[in-house]
Amino acid sequence: MLIDFFYSLRAARLPVSLKELLTLLEGLKAGVIEPSVDEFYAFARLALVKDETLFDRFDRAFGAYFKGVEQIDVALELPDDWLRRTLEREFTPEQRAALEAMDWDELMETLKKRLDEQQERHEGGSKWIGTNGSSPFGHGGINPRGVRMGGPGKEKSAVKVWERRAFKDYDETAEIGTRGMQLALRRLRRFAREGAAEELDLDGTIHATAANAGLLDIRFVPERHNNVKLLLLMDVGGSMDEHVKAVEQLFSAARSEFKHLEFYYFHNCVYDFVWKHNQRRHAERTATWDLMRTYNHDYRLVFVGDATMSPYEILQPGGSVEYNNEEPGAEWLQRLAHHYPHCAWINPEPQGLWQYRQSIALVQQLIGPRMFPLTLAGLEGAMRLLSK
């Protein structure tokens, strides 16, 4: 059965590998869960799905394969008042014993008929969808095998729970929060062990103990850290004011994910200077030449900006809106792109508007096909480019 389940997940475009299926089978063989559909669902998702963005797709594939209620084609929405419980009903042992449990196919087929036939709310009955009765459909009542719908369970014997979905698919084109950004940034990782030896080296301890005639010889190693070095240059002010929240979230995610992170600010385009603090931007500047000398080419460079400005700010000496720059911004962008072979530009402006911004086209020509939108898919694409 699990082989067919595996292929159904692949058919649903879930990246499930044979190794993950074997992990699931090993866990089942070892008895890590009780023989319960709920526990199997939780364990299967843990073993087979490695990306949070795929959880909803897995839920729908799981429900479809195991003949979930989602397979029932019904246009009827259940009114809330149908499933409002107003009193508790007690059942005698004789009434409980008289109830007959339906098998799965019969249960689902009967549910379809009830949805077609029922026209009003019911309570305390044995047939219709309602509450406090012995019907297989509803909540608050009793049935040896039913479908709980619209409310809390009582006997915990339902074989399926049908409630309105309180979540929706992840949208890979939508702007994302800090958590989603952290997940995307984790694609850019190169682990190394640095610093003091504080983490237990289990394999080393086993080998050392064996070599020591069985006497325990505990070994430690430095903790693994992401060794990627990231240089972040962020546009601030002007048209970037409307993107402050998104850039703050990206900055927060980067600070939490990268141990070696350096950041500076610029306005519209990079020129002779960048700065660390906007309040002291005119007094405490860092020459861009010094920036390139300080952080060598093993850093990954990421520009964050909407690239929305007058074309003269990119193409002309003196084009900066703040001071008389000796060289055009285009020269500095090309120098930075050449000095940092691993670089990308993250643009918070909606990608559908890029074609209407002449300055965005100019920046893309200068740095190559390295501009990505600030979306989940765009951020993951940028991290894949930087990891090459």
N, C-alpha and C positions, 0 to 999 in steps of 0.2 A: 504494500500500500504506500509506503513512504517513497518508493521509487517514482510512482505516479505523482505523488505530492511534489517531489523535487522537480519533475518536469513541468508541472503546472506552475510552479514559481518561476521557472525559467521562461515559460510562455508569457508570464505576466511582466517580463523584462526586469526581473530581479537578478542581480549578479550573484547568484548562489553557486558555489563551487562544490566539487565532489568531496573535497577535504572537509568542508563545513557539514555536509550531509553525514559523513563518517563520524564527525564529532557528535552530532545529534544521536546517531545510532549507538555510539559508545555510552552516551549518557543514559539513554533509555535502558540499555542492557545492564548498566550499573545500578539502575533503580533510583536515580537521583530525584525523581518526581513520583507523586502518587498517580494511580491510573485515573486521571481526571482530564477532561477536555481543556479546562481553564489552565491547568498546570502545564499540559502539553503545549498549548498555545504560547504561554510565556517562555517556556524553555526553548521551543522551536524558534521563536523570534530572537532570543538571546544568542542561539547557536548559529543561526543562518543569516541574520541581518546585521551588518556592521556599520550602517550609516543611518542616522536618525531620520534623515529626509525620506527614507524608504519605508518607514514604519506603516504609514497609511496604505501604501501600495501592498505591503505584506498583509495587512488586515483584510483588505478586500479580496486578495488572492486566497487567503486562508478560508474566509467565509464562503467563497465560491466553491472551493474544492470540497469542503466538508458540508456542502448543501446548506449553507447559511440562509437565513431568512432573506438576505439581500437578493437571492436568486428569484424570489417571488415577485412577479410583475404585477404590482398593484398601484393604482392611481389614487386610491383612497387614503387620505390622511386621517388618523384617528383623532377626533375631537378630545380636548383635554378633559372635558366633563364626563366623558365616557369612563375614564379611568380614575376618577376622584373617589377615594375611599372615605366613607362616612361612618362606618361602624365595623367592629370586629365580629367575626362569626366563629363560633366554636363548633367543631365537628366531633361526633361521637366515634368511638372505635369501629362501630358497625358501619357508619357512613364511610369512614376511611377505607375499610376493607372492601366495600362495594365498588369503589372506584376502579375503573379499568384503564390501564396504561396503553396508549397507542404507540406503535412503532414510528420511526422517523417519517417515512413516506406518507403514512396515514395522517400523522400530525400536520405535516405541511399542506397536504391536500385539503384537509378539513379547515385549516386556517384560511386558505384561499376562498373556500365556499362561504365561511362566516363573514369575511370581508365583503363579499359580493351581496350577501343577503341582509346583513344587519343594518338597521336604519336608525336606531336610537340607543341610548345608554341603558346598560343592564347592571344590576348588582345582586349578588347572592345566588345566581343561577348556576346551572350545570351545562349550559350550551353556549351562550353568547360570550362575546368579548366583554369583560367587565371586571368587577372587584368582589372580593370576599365570598366567592362561590367555589364550586368544584369544577368549573369549566377549565379546560386545558389552556385557555388564553386569557391573559389579564394579569392582575397582581393582587396580593393580599389574601388569596384563598388557599385552596389545597388541591393538588392533583399529583399523582405519582410521577407524571412525566408531562410537562407542559412548556409553554413559551411565555416567559415573563415579559409583560409589555407595559411600559410607561410608569413604573413605580418601583418601590423597594420590594425585595424578596421577603418571604416569610418562612417557607419550608426548605428553601435552598435546594429544590429538586428540579428546577427548570433545566431543560436541555438546551435552551437558547434564550438569550436576552435580546429583545427588540426594543431599542430606544432610539430616539432621534440622535444622529451623530452630532456631537458637540465640537467637532473639529473639522478642518478641511485639509485638503492636500497642501503640502509645502509648494509654494510657487517660486520656481527658480528664477523668475524674472522680476520678482518683487524686491523692494529694498529690504534689507535684512538688519536684524538687531545684533547686539554684541555677541550673543551666544552663537548665532549662525555664522558670524564672521570668525569667531574662534575656531569653529569646526572647519571652515574653509582654509584658514591660515595654517592649520595643522598639516596640510598637504606639503608645506614647505618645511621639511625637517631633515636634519642630518645629525644623528645622535653621536655624542662622544662622552667619555667618562673623564671628568675633570674634578680637581679639588681633593678634599680630604676623603679618605676611605671610610665611609659611613654606612654603606649598604651591604647587607649580607650577600656574599658570593656563594650561593648554594652549591654549584658545580665544583667550584674551587675547594670548598670545605669538604665535600665528599672525596675528591681526589687526594687532598692533603691528609684526611683522616685515614684513608686506605693505605697511603704511603707511610703513615706513622703507626703501622701495625694495629689499627683500630682505635687508637687513642684520639679523642676528639681534638681536631685542629681547626679552629674557626678562622675563616678568611673573610676579609672585607674588601670591597672595591668602591671607588668613587661613584656617586649617583650619576645616572645618565641624564644629560641635558641636551636640548636642541642647540647645536653648535652653529647654526646659520647666523650670519651677521647681516643685519638689515639697516639700511639708511633710508629714512623717511623724510621726504621734502613735501611740505603741505602748503598749498595756496590758502591765503587767509584774507578776508575783507572783500568789499565790493560784492560782486555777484555770488561769491561763496557764502555770504551770510545766510542764504536760504538753505544751505546744505550743512549748517553747523552741527546739527544733531547727528546726521549720518556719519560725518567725519569724526566727531567725538567718539562714536561707538566703534568705528574702525581703529582709532588711536588706542582706545581702551583695550580692545581685543589684541592688538599688536603688542601692547605693553605686557599683557599677561602671557602671551605665547612665545615671545622671543627674549632670551636672556641678553643677547647682544643687540640692542636697539639704540640707534642714534636718530635724532630728529631735529629738523630745522624748518623755518617758515620762509615763504616768499610771497610776493603779491603779483598775481596774473602770470608772470613769466620769470624765470630765473635769470638774473643779470650778474653784476659784479659781486653782489653781497647776498647773504642769507642771514637769518638771525634766530636766536633761541627764545627770546621773550618779546612778545608784541608790545608790552608796555615800555620796553627800552630798545625798540627796534632801530631808532635813529642814533642811539649812543653806543650800543653794544652789537656790532655787526661782525660777521665772519666772512672773510673774503672767499669767494667760490674757489679760487685757486688753492687757498689753504685747506678748504674742505676736501678737495681731491687729493692733496698731499697727505692729509691726516688719515683719511679712510681710503685704503687702496682698493684695487679691483676685485678683491675677494668678498667685498660687501655686495649685497643685492640692493639695488637702488629702486625705490618706489616713489614716483610722483603721485600726489593726490591733489587734483584740481579740476575745475570744470573747463579749463582751456578756452574760456569765453572772454574775449577782449578785442580791442581793435587790432586788425592785422598789422598796423604800424608798430605796435608794441613788440611784435615778433621780428619784423623785417627791417626796421630802421634804427640806426644809432640815435639816441635821444628819444626813443619812442616810449620809454617808461613814463607812467603818469606821475611818478614821485620824484625823479631826479633825472639829470642829463647823463644817461649811460653812454659810454664811449663805443661799446660794441652792441650790435643788435642781439636780442634774446635768442634768435636762431643759432648764433655762434655758440652761445653757452649751452643750449640744449644738445647740439651736436657733440660738443666736447664731453659733456656728461655721459651721453649715450655711448660714446667711443671709450671713455675711461672705465665705465661700468658695463661690461658686456651682458651682464644679467640685470636688466632693468625693465620696468613696466610702468604704465600710467593708469591709475584708477580714476575714472571720471564719474562723479556723482550725478551729472546731468543725464536725464533720460536718453537712452541711445537713439530713440526715434527722432530726437532733435538735432543730433550731430550733423546731419546733412545740411541743416540750415545755418550752421555756424562756420564761417570761413576760417576763423582762427583754429577751430578744432581740426579741420582738414590740413592746415599748415603744420600743426604739431604732429599729426599722424605722419605726414611726409618726412618730418625731421627725425623722428624716433623710430619709424618703421611700424610694422603691424603689432604694436605693443600696448595699445590702448584698450582698456576693458571697462565695462560699466560696473558701477558699485551695486551689483546684484550677487546672489549666491553663485550663479553660473559664471558670471564675469570674474568674481574673486577667485574661484577655483581655477579658471583658465589662466589667470595671472600667476597663481602659485605654481601651476604646472610648467609654465614658461620659465619661471625663475628657478625651478628645481633642475632644469636640464643642464 
